[in-house]
Amino acid sequence: MLERISDVKGLEIYTPSGILVGIVDEVIIDIAKMAADALFVADANPVLADEKVSISIPLRWVQSIGDVIILNRFPNEVISP
């Protein structure tokens, strides 16, 4: 079991179907709640996101955290605004 936020940085994130989303660069903290809120991926897999798009994955999408992070949902594609 992970005990520190820093343990999450550098872990690979996978969609429910096993596609690599990317690697956790930072954990986003909600200061008002004093709790982790999301995982930031600077270089998302180009199969899932437009090239050079950074994404923030809400923690409510996380199914499990261990040697890797498995999501319980992920959109079919992420496009830049």
mmCIF file of the N, C-alpha and C atoms, coordinates in Angstrom:
data_MODEL
# 
_entry.id   MODEL 
# 
loop_
_atom_site.group_PDB 
_atom_site.id 
_atom_site.type_symbol 
_atom_site.label_atom_id 
_atom_site.label_alt_id 
_atom_site.label_comp_id 
_atom_site.label_asym_id 
_atom_site.label_entity_id 
_atom_site.label_seq_id 
_atom_site.pdbx_PDB_ins_code 
_atom_site.Cartn_x 
_atom_site.Cartn_y 
_atom_site.Cartn_z 
_atom_site.occupancy 
_atom_site.B_iso_or_equiv 
_atom_site.pdbx_formal_charge 
_atom_site.auth_seq_id 
_atom_site.auth_comp_id 
_atom_site.auth_asym_id 
_atom_site.auth_atom_id 
_atom_site.pdbx_PDB_model_num 
ATOM 1   N N  . MET A 1 1  ? 0.840   -1.186 0.000   1.00 0.00 ? 1  MET A N  1 
ATOM 2   C CA . MET A 1 1  ? 0.000   0.000  0.000   1.00 0.00 ? 1  MET A CA 1 
ATOM 3   C C  . MET A 1 1  ? 0.884   1.247  0.000   1.00 0.00 ? 1  MET A C  1 
ATOM 4   N N  . LEU A 1 2  ? 0.534   2.217  -0.823  1.00 0.00 ? 2  LEU A N  1 
ATOM 5   C CA . LEU A 1 2  ? 1.300   3.446  -0.909  1.00 0.00 ? 2  LEU A CA 1 
ATOM 6   C C  . LEU A 1 2  ? 0.950   4.355  0.256   1.00 0.00 ? 2  LEU A C  1 
ATOM 7   N N  . GLU A 1 3  ? 1.958   4.933  0.841   1.00 0.00 ? 3  GLU A N  1 
ATOM 8   C CA . GLU A 1 3  ? 1.740   5.779  2.004   1.00 0.00 ? 3  GLU A CA 1 
ATOM 9   C C  . GLU A 1 3  ? 1.991   7.253  1.740   1.00 0.00 ? 3  GLU A C  1 
ATOM 10  N N  . ARG A 1 4  ? 2.693   7.560  0.648   1.00 0.00 ? 4  ARG A N  1 
ATOM 11  C CA . ARG A 1 4  ? 3.026   8.946  0.350   1.00 0.00 ? 4  ARG A CA 1 
ATOM 12  C C  . ARG A 1 4  ? 2.644   9.292  -1.085  1.00 0.00 ? 4  ARG A C  1 
ATOM 13  N N  . ILE A 1 5  ? 2.298   10.537 -1.290  1.00 0.00 ? 5  ILE A N  1 
ATOM 14  C CA . ILE A 1 5  ? 1.973   11.006 -2.634  1.00 0.00 ? 5  ILE A CA 1 
ATOM 15  C C  . ILE A 1 5  ? 3.168   10.833 -3.556  1.00 0.00 ? 5  ILE A C  1 
ATOM 16  N N  . SER A 1 6  ? 4.349   11.043 -3.038  1.00 0.00 ? 6  SER A N  1 
ATOM 17  C CA . SER A 1 6  ? 5.545   10.926 -3.876  1.00 0.00 ? 6  SER A CA 1 
ATOM 18  C C  . SER A 1 6  ? 5.718   9.507  -4.426  1.00 0.00 ? 6  SER A C  1 
ATOM 19  N N  . ASP A 1 7  ? 5.117   8.499  -3.791  1.00 0.00 ? 7  ASP A N  1 
ATOM 20  C CA . ASP A 1 7  ? 5.197   7.123  -4.285  1.00 0.00 ? 7  ASP A CA 1 
ATOM 21  C C  . ASP A 1 7  ? 4.444   6.941  -5.603  1.00 0.00 ? 7  ASP A C  1 
ATOM 22  N N  . VAL A 1 8  ? 3.500   7.824  -5.901  1.00 0.00 ? 8  VAL A N  1 
ATOM 23  C CA . VAL A 1 8  ? 2.682   7.718  -7.105  1.00 0.00 ? 8  VAL A CA 1 
ATOM 24  C C  . VAL A 1 8  ? 3.413   8.295  -8.318  1.00 0.00 ? 8  VAL A C  1 
ATOM 25  N N  . LYS A 1 9  ? 4.251   9.291  -8.098  1.00 0.00 ? 9  LYS A N  1 
ATOM 26  C CA . LYS A 1 9  ? 4.984   9.907  -9.207  1.00 0.00 ? 9  LYS A CA 1 
ATOM 27  C C  . LYS A 1 9  ? 5.859   8.867  -9.880  1.00 0.00 ? 9  LYS A C  1 
ATOM 28  N N  . GLY A 1 10 ? 5.796   8.833  -11.217 1.00 0.00 ? 10 GLY A N  1 
ATOM 29  C CA . GLY A 1 10 ? 6.597   7.903  -11.989 1.00 0.00 ? 10 GLY A CA 1 
ATOM 30  C C  . GLY A 1 10 ? 5.897   6.588  -12.317 1.00 0.00 ? 10 GLY A C  1 
ATOM 31  N N  . LEU A 1 11 ? 4.703   6.363  -11.749 1.00 0.00 ? 11 LEU A N  1 
ATOM 32  C CA . LEU A 1 11 ? 3.965   5.132  -12.051 1.00 0.00 ? 11 LEU A CA 1 
ATOM 33  C C  . LEU A 1 11 ? 3.268   5.235  -13.409 1.00 0.00 ? 11 LEU A C  1 
ATOM 34  N N  . GLU A 1 12 ? 3.196   4.112  -14.099 1.00 0.00 ? 12 GLU A N  1 
ATOM 35  C CA . GLU A 1 12 ? 2.455   4.063  -15.359 1.00 0.00 ? 12 GLU A CA 1 
ATOM 36  C C  . GLU A 1 12 ? 0.965   3.990  -15.058 1.00 0.00 ? 12 GLU A C  1 
ATOM 37  N N  . ILE A 1 13 ? 0.166   4.621  -15.920 1.00 0.00 ? 13 ILE A N  1 
ATOM 38  C CA . ILE A 1 13 ? -1.295  4.612  -15.796 1.00 0.00 ? 13 ILE A CA 1 
ATOM 39  C C  . ILE A 1 13 ? -1.868  3.865  -16.993 1.00 0.00 ? 13 ILE A C  1 
ATOM 40  N N  . TYR A 1 14 ? -2.793  2.941  -16.719 1.00 0.00 ? 14 TYR A N  1 
ATOM 41  C CA . TYR A 1 14 ? -3.421  2.136  -17.781 1.00 0.00 ? 14 TYR A CA 1 
ATOM 42  C C  . TYR A 1 14 ? -4.933  2.296  -17.764 1.00 0.00 ? 14 TYR A C  1 
ATOM 43  N N  . THR A 1 15 ? -5.523  2.297  -18.967 1.00 0.00 ? 15 THR A N  1 
ATOM 44  C CA . THR A 1 15 ? -6.982  2.326  -19.104 1.00 0.00 ? 15 THR A CA 1 
ATOM 45  C C  . THR A 1 15 ? -7.544  0.983  -18.647 1.00 0.00 ? 15 THR A C  1 
ATOM 46  N N  . PRO A 1 16 ? -8.874  0.882  -18.475 1.00 0.00 ? 16 PRO A N  1 
ATOM 47  C CA . PRO A 1 16 ? -9.471  -0.401 -18.106 1.00 0.00 ? 16 PRO A CA 1 
ATOM 48  C C  . PRO A 1 16 ? -9.184  -1.507 -19.125 1.00 0.00 ? 16 PRO A C  1 
ATOM 49  N N  . SER A 1 17 ? -8.948  -1.134 -20.389 1.00 0.00 ? 17 SER A N  1 
ATOM 50  C CA . SER A 1 17 ? -8.660  -2.138 -21.411 1.00 0.00 ? 17 SER A CA 1 
ATOM 51  C C  . SER A 1 17 ? -7.165  -2.425 -21.556 1.00 0.00 ? 17 SER A C  1 
ATOM 52  N N  . GLY A 1 18 ? -6.331  -1.826 -20.702 1.00 0.00 ? 18 GLY A N  1 
ATOM 53  C CA . GLY A 1 18 ? -4.909  -2.132 -20.688 1.00 0.00 ? 18 GLY A CA 1 
ATOM 54  C C  . GLY A 1 18 ? -4.024  -1.276 -21.562 1.00 0.00 ? 18 GLY A C  1 
ATOM 55  N N  . ILE A 1 19 ? -4.529  -0.164 -22.080 1.00 0.00 ? 19 ILE A N  1 
ATOM 56  C CA . ILE A 1 19 ? -3.723  0.738  -22.911 1.00 0.00 ? 19 ILE A CA 1 
ATOM 57  C C  . ILE A 1 19 ? -2.991  1.723  -22.000 1.00 0.00 ? 19 ILE A C  1 
ATOM 58  N N  . LEU A 1 20 ? -1.697  1.893  -22.242 1.00 0.00 ? 20 LEU A N  1 
ATOM 59  C CA . LEU A 1 20 ? -0.910  2.845  -21.465 1.00 0.00 ? 20 LEU A CA 1 
ATOM 60  C C  . LEU A 1 20 ? -1.382  4.272  -21.746 1.00 0.00 ? 20 LEU A C  1 
ATOM 61  N N  . VAL A 1 21 ? -1.742  4.994  -20.687 1.00 0.00 ? 21 VAL A N  1 
ATOM 62  C CA . VAL A 1 21 ? -2.129  6.401  -20.807 1.00 0.00 ? 21 VAL A CA 1 
ATOM 63  C C  . VAL A 1 21 ? -0.881  7.267  -20.755 1.00 0.00 ? 21 VAL A C  1 
ATOM 64  N N  . GLY A 1 22 ? 0.000   6.978  -19.834 1.00 0.00 ? 22 GLY A N  1 
ATOM 65  C CA . GLY A 1 22 ? 1.224   7.749  -19.645 1.00 0.00 ? 22 GLY A CA 1 
ATOM 66  C C  . GLY A 1 22 ? 1.780   7.503  -18.262 1.00 0.00 ? 22 GLY A C  1 
ATOM 67  N N  . ILE A 1 23 ? 2.688   8.361  -17.862 1.00 0.00 ? 23 ILE A N  1 
ATOM 68  C CA . ILE A 1 23 ? 3.351   8.242  -16.567 1.00 0.00 ? 23 ILE A CA 1 
ATOM 69  C C  . ILE A 1 23 ? 2.994   9.454  -15.717 1.00 0.00 ? 23 ILE A C  1 
ATOM 70  N N  . VAL A 1 24 ? 2.722   9.218  -14.446 1.00 0.00 ? 24 VAL A N  1 
ATOM 71  C CA . VAL A 1 24 ? 2.365   10.296 -13.523 1.00 0.00 ? 24 VAL A CA 1 
ATOM 72  C C  . VAL A 1 24 ? 3.560   11.227 -13.350 1.00 0.00 ? 24 VAL A C  1 
ATOM 73  N N  . ASP A 1 25 ? 3.369   12.494 -13.723 1.00 0.00 ? 25 ASP A N  1 
ATOM 74  C CA . ASP A 1 25 ? 4.403   13.504 -13.526 1.00 0.00 ? 25 ASP A CA 1 
ATOM 75  C C  . ASP A 1 25 ? 4.218   14.227 -12.200 1.00 0.00 ? 25 ASP A C  1 
ATOM 76  N N  . GLU A 1 26 ? 2.975   14.487 -11.864 1.00 0.00 ? 26 GLU A N  1 
ATOM 77  C CA . GLU A 1 26 ? 2.659   15.208 -10.618 1.00 0.00 ? 26 GLU A CA 1 
ATOM 78  C C  . GLU A 1 26 ? 1.317   14.739 -10.071 1.00 0.00 ? 26 GLU A C  1 
ATOM 79  N N  . VAL A 1 27 ? 1.136   14.927 -8.780  1.00 0.00 ? 27 VAL A N  1 
ATOM 80  C CA . VAL A 1 27 ? -0.153  14.700 -8.134  1.00 0.00 ? 27 VAL A CA 1 
ATOM 81  C C  . VAL A 1 27 ? -0.719  16.078 -7.829  1.00 0.00 ? 27 VAL A C  1 
ATOM 82  N N  . ILE A 1 28 ? -1.929  16.337 -8.294  1.00 0.00 ? 28 ILE A N  1 
ATOM 83  C CA . ILE A 1 28 ? -2.565  17.641 -8.100  1.00 0.00 ? 28 ILE A CA 1 
ATOM 84  C C  . ILE A 1 28 ? -3.306  17.628 -6.766  1.00 0.00 ? 28 ILE A C  1 
ATOM 85  N N  . ILE A 1 29 ? -3.045  18.640 -5.964  1.00 0.00 ? 29 ILE A N  1 
ATOM 86  C CA . ILE A 1 29 ? -3.636  18.734 -4.630  1.00 0.00 ? 29 ILE A CA 1 
ATOM 87  C C  . ILE A 1 29 ? -4.707  19.819 -4.616  1.00 0.00 ? 29 ILE A C  1 
ATOM 88  N N  . ASP A 1 30 ? -5.860  19.508 -4.033  1.00 0.00 ? 30 ASP A N  1 
ATOM 89  C CA . ASP A 1 30 ? -6.912  20.496 -3.795  1.00 0.00 ? 30 ASP A CA 1 
ATOM 90  C C  . ASP A 1 30 ? -6.603  21.113 -2.431  1.00 0.00 ? 30 ASP A C  1 
ATOM 91  N N  . ILE A 1 31 ? -6.096  22.332 -2.444  1.00 0.00 ? 31 ILE A N  1 
ATOM 92  C CA . ILE A 1 31 ? -5.663  22.986 -1.210  1.00 0.00 ? 31 ILE A CA 1 
ATOM 93  C C  . ILE A 1 31 ? -6.830  23.193 -0.248  1.00 0.00 ? 31 ILE A C  1 
ATOM 94  N N  . ALA A 1 32 ? -7.987  23.560 -0.763  1.00 0.00 ? 32 ALA A N  1 
ATOM 95  C CA . ALA A 1 32 ? -9.144  23.790 0.105   1.00 0.00 ? 32 ALA A CA 1 
ATOM 96  C C  . ALA A 1 32 ? -9.528  22.526 0.876   1.00 0.00 ? 32 ALA A C  1 
ATOM 97  N N  . LYS A 1 33 ? -9.427  21.377 0.210   1.00 0.00 ? 33 LYS A N  1 
ATOM 98  C CA . LYS A 1 33 ? -9.780  20.108 0.849   1.00 0.00 ? 33 LYS A CA 1 
ATOM 99  C C  . LYS A 1 33 ? -8.582  19.435 1.521   1.00 0.00 ? 33 LYS A C  1 
ATOM 100 N N  . MET A 1 34 ? -7.377  19.938 1.200   1.00 0.00 ? 34 MET A N  1 
ATOM 101 C CA . MET A 1 34 ? -6.141  19.332 1.702   1.00 0.00 ? 34 MET A CA 1 
ATOM 102 C C  . MET A 1 34 ? -6.080  17.843 1.368   1.00 0.00 ? 34 MET A C  1 
ATOM 103 N N  . ALA A 1 35 ? -6.373  17.551 0.086   1.00 0.00 ? 35 ALA A N  1 
ATOM 104 C CA . ALA A 1 35 ? -6.388  16.162 -0.375  1.00 0.00 ? 35 ALA A CA 1 
ATOM 105 C C  . ALA A 1 35 ? -5.931  16.092 -1.822  1.00 0.00 ? 35 ALA A C  1 
ATOM 106 N N  . ALA A 1 36 ? -5.384  14.934 -2.193  1.00 0.00 ? 36 ALA A N  1 
ATOM 107 C CA . ALA A 1 36 ? -5.024  14.708 -3.593  1.00 0.00 ? 36 ALA A CA 1 
ATOM 108 C C  . ALA A 1 36 ? -6.302  14.718 -4.424  1.00 0.00 ? 36 ALA A C  1 
ATOM 109 N N  . ASP A 1 37 ? -6.244  15.343 -5.602  1.00 0.00 ? 37 ASP A N  1 
ATOM 110 C CA . ASP A 1 37 ? -7.429  15.517 -6.429  1.00 0.00 ? 37 ASP A CA 1 
ATOM 111 C C  . ASP A 1 37 ? -7.309  14.841 -7.793  1.00 0.00 ? 37 ASP A C  1 
ATOM 112 N N  . ALA A 1 38 ? -6.094  14.833 -8.372  1.00 0.00 ? 38 ALA A N  1 
ATOM 113 C CA . ALA A 1 38 ? -5.922  14.307 -9.724  1.00 0.00 ? 38 ALA A CA 1 
ATOM 114 C C  . ALA A 1 38 ? -4.468  13.923 -9.967  1.00 0.00 ? 38 ALA A C  1 
ATOM 115 N N  . LEU A 1 39 ? -4.267  13.198 -11.058 1.00 0.00 ? 39 LEU A N  1 
ATOM 116 C CA . LEU A 1 39 ? -2.932  12.812 -11.492 1.00 0.00 ? 39 LEU A CA 1 
ATOM 117 C C  . LEU A 1 39 ? -2.638  13.538 -12.799 1.00 0.00 ? 39 LEU A C  1 
ATOM 118 N N  . PHE A 1 40 ? -1.482  14.178 -12.890 1.00 0.00 ? 40 PHE A N  1 
ATOM 119 C CA . PHE A 1 40 ? -1.107  14.947 -14.073 1.00 0.00 ? 40 PHE A CA 1 
ATOM 120 C C  . PHE A 1 40 ? -0.145  14.131 -14.923 1.00 0.00 ? 40 PHE A C  1 
ATOM 121 N N  . VAL A 1 41 ? -0.466  14.006 -16.209 1.00 0.00 ? 41 VAL A N  1 
ATOM 122 C CA . VAL A 1 41 ? 0.377   13.304 -17.176 1.00 0.00 ? 41 VAL A CA 1 
ATOM 123 C C  . VAL A 1 41 ? 0.794   14.321 -18.234 1.00 0.00 ? 41 VAL A C  1 
ATOM 124 N N  . ALA A 1 42 ? 2.087   14.615 -18.313 1.00 0.00 ? 42 ALA A N  1 
ATOM 125 C CA . ALA A 1 42 ? 2.574   15.632 -19.250 1.00 0.00 ? 42 ALA A CA 1 
ATOM 126 C C  . ALA A 1 42 ? 2.571   15.132 -20.689 1.00 0.00 ? 42 ALA A C  1 
ATOM 127 N N  . ASP A 1 43 ? 2.991   13.906 -20.904 1.00 0.00 ? 43 ASP A N  1 
ATOM 128 C CA . ASP A 1 43 ? 3.083   13.356 -22.257 1.00 0.00 ? 43 ASP A CA 1 
ATOM 129 C C  . ASP A 1 43 ? 2.197   12.123 -22.364 1.00 0.00 ? 43 ASP A C  1 
ATOM 130 N N  . ALA A 1 44 ? 0.943   12.351 -22.693 1.00 0.00 ? 44 ALA A N  1 
ATOM 131 C CA . ALA A 1 44 ? -0.006  11.243 -22.812 1.00 0.00 ? 44 ALA A CA 1 
ATOM 132 C C  . ALA A 1 44 ? 0.268   10.436 -24.074 1.00 0.00 ? 44 ALA A C  1 
ATOM 133 N N  . ASN A 1 45 ? -0.124  9.185  -24.051 1.00 0.00 ? 45 ASN A N  1 
ATOM 134 C CA . ASN A 1 45 ? 0.013   8.278  -25.188 1.00 0.00 ? 45 ASN A CA 1 
ATOM 135 C C  . ASN A 1 45 ? -0.688  8.894  -26.403 1.00 0.00 ? 45 ASN A C  1 
ATOM 136 N N  . PRO A 1 46 ? 0.010   9.077  -27.534 1.00 0.00 ? 46 PRO A N  1 
ATOM 137 C CA . PRO A 1 46 ? -0.610  9.685  -28.724 1.00 0.00 ? 46 PRO A CA 1 
ATOM 138 C C  . PRO A 1 46 ? -1.749  8.849  -29.314 1.00 0.00 ? 46 PRO A C  1 
ATOM 139 N N  . VAL A 1 47 ? -1.872  7.604  -28.923 1.00 0.00 ? 47 VAL A N  1 
ATOM 140 C CA . VAL A 1 47 ? -2.998  6.780  -29.361 1.00 0.00 ? 47 VAL A CA 1 
ATOM 141 C C  . VAL A 1 47 ? -4.294  7.272  -28.698 1.00 0.00 ? 47 VAL A C  1 
ATOM 142 N N  . LEU A 1 48 ? -4.164  7.848  -27.499 1.00 0.00 ? 48 LEU A N  1 
ATOM 143 C CA . LEU A 1 48 ? -5.330  8.285  -26.726 1.00 0.00 ? 48 LEU A CA 1 
ATOM 144 C C  . LEU A 1 48 ? -5.549  9.790  -26.747 1.00 0.00 ? 48 LEU A C  1 
ATOM 145 N N  . ALA A 1 49 ? -4.493  10.560 -26.973 1.00 0.00 ? 49 ALA A N  1 
ATOM 146 C CA . ALA A 1 49 ? -4.606  12.016 -26.876 1.00 0.00 ? 49 ALA A CA 1 
ATOM 147 C C  . ALA A 1 49 ? -3.867  12.680 -28.028 1.00 0.00 ? 49 ALA A C  1 
ATOM 148 N N  . ASP A 1 50 ? -4.309  13.880 -28.384 1.00 0.00 ? 50 ASP A N  1 
ATOM 149 C CA . ASP A 1 50 ? -3.591  14.658 -29.392 1.00 0.00 ? 50 ASP A CA 1 
ATOM 150 C C  . ASP A 1 50 ? -2.138  14.804 -28.955 1.00 0.00 ? 50 ASP A C  1 
ATOM 151 N N  . GLU A 1 51 ? -1.252  14.893 -29.932 1.00 0.00 ? 51 GLU A N  1 
ATOM 152 C CA . GLU A 1 51 ? 0.167   15.031 -29.642 1.00 0.00 ? 51 GLU A CA 1 
ATOM 153 C C  . GLU A 1 51 ? 0.427   16.271 -28.790 1.00 0.00 ? 51 GLU A C  1 
ATOM 154 N N  . LYS A 1 52 ? 1.298   16.104 -27.829 1.00 0.00 ? 52 LYS A N  1 
ATOM 155 C CA . LYS A 1 52 ? 1.722   17.190 -26.920 1.00 0.00 ? 52 LYS A CA 1 
ATOM 156 C C  . LYS A 1 52 ? 0.599   17.678 -26.003 1.00 0.00 ? 52 LYS A C  1 
ATOM 157 N N  . VAL A 1 53 ? -0.438  16.865 -25.788 1.00 0.00 ? 53 VAL A N  1 
ATOM 158 C CA . VAL A 1 53 ? -1.513  17.240 -24.871 1.00 0.00 ? 53 VAL A CA 1 
ATOM 159 C C  . VAL A 1 53 ? -1.193  16.680 -23.492 1.00 0.00 ? 53 VAL A C  1 
ATOM 160 N N  . SER A 1 54 ? -1.231  17.555 -22.491 1.00 0.00 ? 54 SER A N  1 
ATOM 161 C CA . SER A 1 54 ? -1.102  17.126 -21.104 1.00 0.00 ? 54 SER A CA 1 
ATOM 162 C C  . SER A 1 54 ? -2.498  16.871 -20.577 1.00 0.00 ? 54 SER A C  1 
ATOM 163 N N  . ILE A 1 55 ? -2.643  15.879 -19.704 1.00 0.00 ? 55 ILE A N  1 
ATOM 164 C CA . ILE A 1 55 ? -3.969  15.572 -19.178 1.00 0.00 ? 55 ILE A CA 1 
ATOM 165 C C  . ILE A 1 55 ? -3.933  15.458 -17.664 1.00 0.00 ? 55 ILE A C  1 
ATOM 166 N N  . SER A 1 56 ? -5.077  15.713 -17.070 1.00 0.00 ? 56 SER A N  1 
ATOM 167 C CA . SER A 1 56 ? -5.281  15.565 -15.641 1.00 0.00 ? 56 SER A CA 1 
ATOM 168 C C  . SER A 1 56 ? -6.350  14.495 -15.451 1.00 0.00 ? 56 SER A C  1 
ATOM 169 N N  . ILE A 1 57 ? -6.026  13.469 -14.697 1.00 0.00 ? 57 ILE A N  1 
ATOM 170 C CA . ILE A 1 57 ? -6.947  12.350 -14.488 1.00 0.00 ? 57 ILE A CA 1 
ATOM 171 C C  . ILE A 1 57 ? -7.499  12.434 -13.073 1.00 0.00 ? 57 ILE A C  1 
ATOM 172 N N  . PRO A 1 58 ? -8.813  12.611 -12.934 1.00 0.00 ? 58 PRO A N  1 
ATOM 173 C CA . PRO A 1 58 ? -9.405  12.691 -11.588 1.00 0.00 ? 58 PRO A CA 1 
ATOM 174 C C  . PRO A 1 58 ? -9.156  11.400 -10.803 1.00 0.00 ? 58 PRO A C  1 
ATOM 175 N N  . LEU A 1 59 ? -8.894  11.539 -9.517  1.00 0.00 ? 59 LEU A N  1 
ATOM 176 C CA . LEU A 1 59 ? -8.653  10.357 -8.695  1.00 0.00 ? 59 LEU A CA 1 
ATOM 177 C C  . LEU A 1 59 ? -9.866  9.433  -8.644  1.00 0.00 ? 59 LEU A C  1 
ATOM 178 N N  . ARG A 1 60 ? -11.057 9.961  -8.874  1.00 0.00 ? 60 ARG A N  1 
ATOM 179 C CA . ARG A 1 60 ? -12.251 9.100  -8.853  1.00 0.00 ? 60 ARG A CA 1 
ATOM 180 C C  . ARG A 1 60 ? -12.237 8.097  -10.017 1.00 0.00 ? 60 ARG A C  1 
ATOM 181 N N  . TRP A 1 61 ? -11.386 8.314  -11.023 1.00 0.00 ? 61 TRP A N  1 
ATOM 182 C CA . TRP A 1 61 ? -11.242 7.368  -12.132 1.00 0.00 ? 61 TRP A CA 1 
ATOM 183 C C  . TRP A 1 61 ? -10.268 6.239  -11.804 1.00 0.00 ? 61 TRP A C  1 
ATOM 184 N N  . VAL A 1 62 ? -9.548  6.345  -10.684 1.00 0.00 ? 62 VAL A N  1 
ATOM 185 C CA . VAL A 1 62 ? -8.547  5.341  -10.319 1.00 0.00 ? 62 VAL A CA 1 
ATOM 186 C C  . VAL A 1 62 ? -9.219  4.150  -9.658  1.00 0.00 ? 62 VAL A C  1 
ATOM 187 N N  . GLN A 1 63 ? -8.956  2.983  -10.224 1.00 0.00 ? 63 GLN A N  1 
ATOM 188 C CA . GLN A 1 63 ? -9.488  1.742  -9.652  1.00 0.00 ? 63 GLN A CA 1 
ATOM 189 C C  . GLN A 1 63 ? -8.512  1.170  -8.635  1.00 0.00 ? 63 GLN A C  1 
ATOM 190 N N  . SER A 1 64 ? -7.228  1.144  -9.001  1.00 0.00 ? 64 SER A N  1 
ATOM 191 C CA . SER A 1 64 ? -6.236  0.591  -8.083  1.00 0.00 ? 64 SER A CA 1 
ATOM 192 C C  . SER A 1 64 ? -4.865  1.205  -8.332  1.00 0.00 ? 64 SER A C  1 
ATOM 193 N N  . ILE A 1 65 ? -4.074  1.221  -7.258  1.00 0.00 ? 65 ILE A N  1 
ATOM 194 C CA . ILE A 1 65 ? -2.698  1.707  -7.319  1.00 0.00 ? 65 ILE A CA 1 
ATOM 195 C C  . ILE A 1 65 ? -1.814  0.648  -6.695  1.00 0.00 ? 65 ILE A C  1 
ATOM 196 N N  . GLY A 1 66 ? -0.811  0.253  -7.436  1.00 0.00 ? 66 GLY A N  1 
ATOM 197 C CA . GLY A 1 66 ? 0.166   -0.728 -6.959  1.00 0.00 ? 66 GLY A CA 1 
ATOM 198 C C  . GLY A 1 66 ? 1.461   -0.458 -7.684  1.00 0.00 ? 66 GLY A C  1 
ATOM 199 N N  . ASP A 1 67 ? 1.960   -1.450 -8.405  1.00 0.00 ? 67 ASP A N  1 
ATOM 200 C CA . ASP A 1 67 ? 3.154   -1.243 -9.235  1.00 0.00 ? 67 ASP A CA 1 
ATOM 201 C C  . ASP A 1 67 ? 2.828   -0.349 -10.421 1.00 0.00 ? 67 ASP A C  1 
ATOM 202 N N  . VAL A 1 68 ? 1.551   -0.333 -10.814 1.00 0.00 ? 68 VAL A N  1 
ATOM 203 C CA . VAL A 1 68 ? 1.019   0.556  -11.856 1.00 0.00 ? 68 VAL A CA 1 
ATOM 204 C C  . VAL A 1 68 ? -0.328  1.068  -11.368 1.00 0.00 ? 68 VAL A C  1 
ATOM 205 N N  . ILE A 1 69 ? -0.889  2.008  -12.103 1.00 0.00 ? 69 ILE A N  1 
ATOM 206 C CA . ILE A 1 69 ? -2.225  2.542  -11.780 1.00 0.00 ? 69 ILE A CA 1 
ATOM 207 C C  . ILE A 1 69 ? -3.189  2.054  -12.839 1.00 0.00 ? 69 ILE A C  1 
ATOM 208 N N  . ILE A 1 70 ? -4.302  1.476  -12.388 1.00 0.00 ? 70 ILE A N  1 
ATOM 209 C CA . ILE A 1 70 ? -5.351  1.007  -13.290 1.00 0.00 ? 70 ILE A CA 1 
ATOM 210 C C  . ILE A 1 70 ? -6.564  1.920  -13.109 1.00 0.00 ? 70 ILE A C  1 
ATOM 211 N N  . LEU A 1 71 ? -7.092  2.412  -14.223 1.00 0.00 ? 71 LEU A N  1 
ATOM 212 C CA . LEU A 1 71 ? -8.268  3.280  -14.179 1.00 0.00 ? 71 LEU A CA 1 
ATOM 213 C C  . LEU A 1 71 ? -9.541  2.453  -14.332 1.00 0.00 ? 71 LEU A C  1 
ATOM 214 N N  . ASN A 1 72 ? -10.636 2.977  -13.775 1.00 0.00 ? 72 ASN A N  1 
ATOM 215 C CA . ASN A 1 72 ? -11.933 2.309  -13.950 1.00 0.00 ? 72 ASN A CA 1 
ATOM 216 C C  . ASN A 1 72 ? -12.710 2.912  -15.112 1.00 0.00 ? 72 ASN A C  1 
ATOM 217 N N  . ARG A 1 73 ? -12.198 4.012  -15.674 1.00 0.00 ? 73 ARG A N  1 
ATOM 218 C CA . ARG A 1 73 ? -12.798 4.638  -16.865 1.00 0.00 ? 73 ARG A CA 1 
ATOM 219 C C  . ARG A 1 73 ? -11.776 5.555  -17.506 1.00 0.00 ? 73 ARG A C  1 
ATOM 220 N N  . PHE A 1 74 ? -11.980 5.813  -18.794 1.00 0.00 ? 74 PHE A N  1 
ATOM 221 C CA . PHE A 1 74 ? -11.156 6.761  -19.535 1.00 0.00 ? 74 PHE A CA 1 
ATOM 222 C C  . PHE A 1 74 ? -11.876 7.057  -20.837 1.00 0.00 ? 74 PHE A C  1 
ATOM 223 N N  . PRO A 1 75 ? -11.915 8.321  -21.291 1.00 0.00 ? 75 PRO A N  1 
ATOM 224 C CA . PRO A 1 75 ? -12.604 8.630  -22.544 1.00 0.00 ? 75 PRO A CA 1 
ATOM 225 C C  . PRO A 1 75 ? -11.911 7.985  -23.738 1.00 0.00 ? 75 PRO A C  1 
ATOM 226 N N  . ASN A 1 76 ? -12.651 7.823  -24.814 1.00 0.00 ? 76 ASN A N  1 
ATOM 227 C CA . ASN A 1 76 ? -12.107 7.190  -26.017 1.00 0.00 ? 76 ASN A CA 1 
ATOM 228 C C  . ASN A 1 76 ? -10.960 7.989  -26.619 1.00 0.00 ? 76 ASN A C  1 
ATOM 229 N N  . GLU A 1 77 ? -11.024 9.310  -26.507 1.00 0.00 ? 77 GLU A N  1 
ATOM 230 C CA . GLU A 1 77 ? -9.928  10.146 -26.997 1.00 0.00 ? 77 GLU A CA 1 
ATOM 231 C C  . GLU A 1 77 ? -9.940  11.464 -26.257 1.00 0.00 ? 77 GLU A C  1 
ATOM 232 N N  . VAL A 1 78 ? -8.758  12.074 -26.163 1.00 0.00 ? 78 VAL A N  1 
ATOM 233 C CA . VAL A 1 78 ? -8.600  13.370 -25.523 1.00 0.00 ? 78 VAL A CA 1 
ATOM 234 C C  . VAL A 1 78 ? -8.093  14.319 -26.600 1.00 0.00 ? 78 VAL A C  1 
ATOM 235 N N  . ILE A 1 79 ? -8.833  15.402 -26.812 1.00 0.00 ? 79 ILE A N  1 
ATOM 236 C CA . ILE A 1 79 ? -8.433  16.368 -27.831 1.00 0.00 ? 79 ILE A CA 1 
ATOM 237 C C  . ILE A 1 79 ? -8.082  17.693 -27.182 1.00 0.00 ? 79 ILE A C  1 
ATOM 238 N N  . SER A 1 80 ? -7.193  18.433 -27.836 1.00 0.00 ? 80 SER A N  1 
ATOM 239 C CA . SER A 1 80 ? -6.811  19.740 -27.291 1.00 0.00 ? 80 SER A CA 1 
ATOM 240 C C  . SER A 1 80 ? -7.940  20.735 -27.532 1.00 0.00 ? 80 SER A C  1 
ATOM 241 N N  . PRO A 1 81 ? -8.099  21.667 -26.596 1.00 0.00 ? 81 PRO A N  1 
ATOM 242 C CA . PRO A 1 81 ? -9.184  22.656 -26.719 1.00 0.00 ? 81 PRO A CA 1 
ATOM 243 C C  . PRO A 1 81 ? -8.974  23.624 -27.859 1.00 0.00 ? 81 PRO A C  1 
# 
